[in-house]
C-alpha cells in the first residue's frame, strides 16, 4: 500500500512567523546566541522530510557558558532572593502563556515531531501548561519541620532546638527526549523552578523547536536571565558534557535505559544527584470479566497513541484465553481503521515516527519477529515517501524470549499472549527488566487491587491506561529509572534537606 503525504504547512500566524526566521539561536542568560563553533543543525518534518529550520550545534564550550550563566543566576541573581510566592506567580504566568499560544505550539510540535495535531492541542500542550500551574502552587508549600530530639547530653539548663530546611539543590541539567517534547520539558522545568533551582535545558536534537519557543515565553513571563538556559545540539555531545560538568549539581534525564546508564556514569565525577525516567515495556492485562467496551479501545489507545512513542505505552498484552480472540480481533479492527497521515490533517490518527532512523529500528523488530514465527494480525509494514510511517501492528504467536517481547520498541507495535489465570498474567508481566507502568482491566475490585499491589511497576492503571495529571507521580522501578516526576514528589528531586541543631 502506498501512502501519499501532502506537504501541509502551518496555518497559525505566530507559528508561521517563528518558522520564517529560519535560524533559531539558543538561550544563554537573556541572550539568543549561536554556538561558539558557528555550526548549525537542521530539523526536519518527519512526515515530508522538509527542513523546518536550523538551530545551533552546541558543544562543551557552549555548555560551560550555560552552566556559568545558571550558576551566576543561582548564587547572586534575583531568583534565589524571591519569595516562593513570587516565583509561583511567574510559573503561573508561564502556564497562562502556554495556554494563550496553544494553537501555535501545537502546530510547531506536530511539524517537528510528527504527532497528530489533536495529540498536542488537547493532551500534551495543555499538560505542559498544567505542569507550570500545578508547581506554581507547590512553590509556597516547600516546608521543613521542627524535630523533638532525645539528645540527653546538652549543657545543664539548656535545650536543644532542631529543625530542617529544604533548600534548592542548585544548577540542574534537564535532558529531554523527542517523543513529547514540550510536556516533558515542562515536567522538568516546573518543579525545578518551584524549588528555586536554575536550569540548563538540553532539548532533543530531533525536536528542539518548541523548547526554543518556550524559552521566549519564559522571558516574557518575567523569568530572570540565567534561570533557564537552553543549549541545543547532539545528545552525545551536549548531553554528555552536561552530565559530566562539575558545575552541575543535579541531572534530570528522560530517555532510554541505555543512554540513562551513560548519563549516570558521566555524572559520577562529582557525585551529582540524578533522576532517571527510562525505558518501559508496560504490560496490559485483560481479564475475562473486563468491560470490553472499555478494554478493547483502551488497550488499542495504550499502544497506538502518538504512534507508540510513549514511555508507558502498553506494548505487552496478556489476555485471558477465554476472551483472547475477541480482544485481539477488536484491537486489530481498530488498527485497520486508523488513518495514517500528516499530523496537521485533523483526520490523521497515526502520524509518522520521529525519524527514518527510528522507523527502521521499529521495522527491524517487526521483521525479526515475523521471521521467528510471529504472526501479524494487522500491520507489519513500513510506509510513506520517506519511510517514516509504521502501520499499527499487533503480533501474536510470540514467545517470551523474543526481542519484540523483551525490548522496548517505542513504536506502534504490541505483542499479545493468552493466559489462563491472573497469577500467570502477573508472572509474565513482572518478567521484565522494566517496571515503568502497567494496566489491568477487570470489573472485580479485589482482582484489580490485588494486581495493583503485585505488579512491579511505578504506575498501575485500573480499567484505563495513559491517564496523566501534574498531581500524579510517575516513574519506574527496576531498570525503568530512579525517582519520580510530577506530583509533590517531583519537587523533592530538586531539594536538599539541611538539619539545623542548636543549643539554646
Buried (B, 14 or more C-beta within 10 A) or exposed (E): EEBEBEEBBBEBEBBEEBBEEEEBBBBBBBEBBBBBEEEBBEBBBBBBBEEBBBBBBBBBEBBBBBBBBBBBBBEEBEBBEBEBEBBBBBBBBBBBBBBEBBBBBBBBBBBBBBBBBBBBBEBBBBBBBBBBBBBBBBBBEBEBEEEEEEEEEEEEEEEBBBEBBBBBBBBBBBBBBBBBBBBBBBBBBBBBBBBBBBBBBBBBBBBBBBBBBBBBBBBEBEBBBBBBBBBBBBBEBBBBBBBBBEBBBBBBBBBBBEBBEBBBEBBEEEEBBBBBBBBBBBBBBBBBBBEBEEBBEBBBBBBBBBBBBBBBBBBBBBBBEEBBEBBBBBBBEBBEEBEBBBBBBEEBBBBBBBBBEBBBBBBEBBEEBBEBEBEBBBBBBBBBEBBBBBBBBBBBBBEEEBEBBBBBBBBBBBBBBBBEEBEBBBEBBBEBEBBBBBBBBBEBEEBBEBBBEBBBBBBBBBBBBBEBEBEEBBBBBBBBBBBBBBBBBBBBBBBBEEEEEEEE
